[in-house]
Amino acid sequence: MNLRNTNGVTFSLTMLGKNYLEVWMPKLDRKEIFTKKIKALQKNKCWVHGDDLLISITEPFVGYPAEEIKHVDSKYPYHALYSHVGCMPLASGESQGQRTSMCPSCNREAAKYLDSLEKE
């Protein structure tokens, strides 16, 4: 999938990384996206799909994410397949699970995307 900004420049999602919407869209679009995110969070909803956010316990992800992981994080922000905890190893008692918000649609679509990568 490719994105085209208002200047007519096209970028592939793999080129753009985690926050591709905030980085490559013009300021007006970034403001609209930010406003949409805030309004959705105030209602405890996913700003991408509009689903109610659920609390989930997920496996911690330690280390620097690959491009595929960055893509999943940017396209499906509440996937809850893993939770980033940074590059430092966790204490044994902290690595059992992390609380995070989950959108059922983000979770389902992110899992499909990652499954499709494994099949390639």
C-alpha positions in Angstrom: 0.0 0.0 0.0 1.3 3.5 -0.9 0.4 6.9 0.5 0.5 10.1 -1.4 0.8 13.4 0.5 -0.7 16.7 -0.6 2.6 17.6 -2.4 2.1 14.6 -4.7 4.9 12.6 -3.2 4.2 8.8 -2.8 5.6 6.7 0.0 5.3 3.0 0.6 4.3 2.0 4.1 7.5 0.1 4.6 9.5 3.2 4.0 7.5 5.3 6.5 7.8 3.4 9.7 5.8 3.7 12.9 4.1 7.1 12.9 3.8 7.5 9.1 0.6 9.6 9.3 2.0 12.1 11.7 5.4 12.4 9.8 4.3 12.6 6.2 0.9 14.2 6.2 0.7 18.0 6.1 0.1 19.9 9.4 -3.6 20.3 8.8 -4.0 16.5 8.4 -1.9 15.9 11.4 -4.1 18.2 13.5 -7.2 16.4 12.2 -5.7 13.0 13.0 -4.7 14.2 16.5 -8.2 15.5 17.2 -9.7 12.3 16.0 -7.4 10.3 18.3 -8.2 12.5 21.3 -12.0 12.3 20.7 -11.9 8.5 20.3 -9.8 8.1 23.5 -12.2 10.2 25.5 -14.9 7.8 24.5 -12.6 4.7 25.1 -12.8 3.8 21.4 -10.3 2.9 18.7 -9.6 6.0 16.5 -9.1 3.7 13.4 -12.2 1.4 13.7 -14.4 3.0 16.2 -14.7 -0.2 18.3 -14.8 -0.1 22.1 -11.3 -0.6 23.7 -10.9 -3.6 26.0 -8.2 -4.2 28.6 -6.0 -7.0 27.6 -3.0 -8.8 29.1 -0.3 -9.2 26.4 3.2 -10.5 26.0 6.0 -7.9 26.4 8.2 -7.2 23.4 11.8 -6.4 24.3 14.2 -4.8 21.8 14.1 -2.6 18.8 11.2 -3.5 16.4 11.6 -4.6 12.8 10.0 -2.7 10.0 7.1 -5.2 9.9 6.4 -4.6 13.6 6.5 -0.8 13.1 4.0 -1.2 10.2 1.6 -3.2 12.4 1.9 -0.7 15.2 1.1 2.2 12.9 -1.8 0.6 11.0 -3.4 -1.3 13.9 -2.6 0.9 17.0 -4.6 -1.2 19.5 -3.7 -4.7 18.2 -2.5 -6.0 21.7 -0.5 -8.8 20.1 2.5 -7.6 22.1 3.4 -4.6 24.2 6.6 -2.6 23.6 8.6 -2.3 26.9 11.9 -1.0 25.5 15.3 -2.5 25.0 16.2 -3.3 28.6 15.4 -6.8 29.8 12.5 -7.0 32.3 12.8 -8.5 35.8 11.4 -12.1 35.9 8.3 -11.0 37.8 7.5 -8.2 35.2 7.7 -10.3 32.1 4.5 -12.3 32.7 2.2 -9.9 30.9 1.5 -6.2 30.3 -1.9 -4.5 30.5 -2.8 -2.7 27.3 -5.8 -1.5 25.4 -7.2 -3.7 22.7 -9.5 -3.0 19.7 -10.9 -6.4 18.5 -10.7 -5.2 14.8 -7.1 -4.0 15.2 -6.2 -7.4 16.8 -7.9 -9.5 14.2 -6.5 -7.5 11.2 -2.9 -7.3 12.7 -3.0 -11.1 13.2 -4.1 -11.7 9.6 -1.3 -9.3 8.4 1.4 -11.1 10.4 0.1 -14.5 9.3 0.3 -13.4 5.7 4.0 -12.5 6.2 4.8 -15.9 7.7 3.3 -17.6 4.7 5.5 -15.7 2.2 
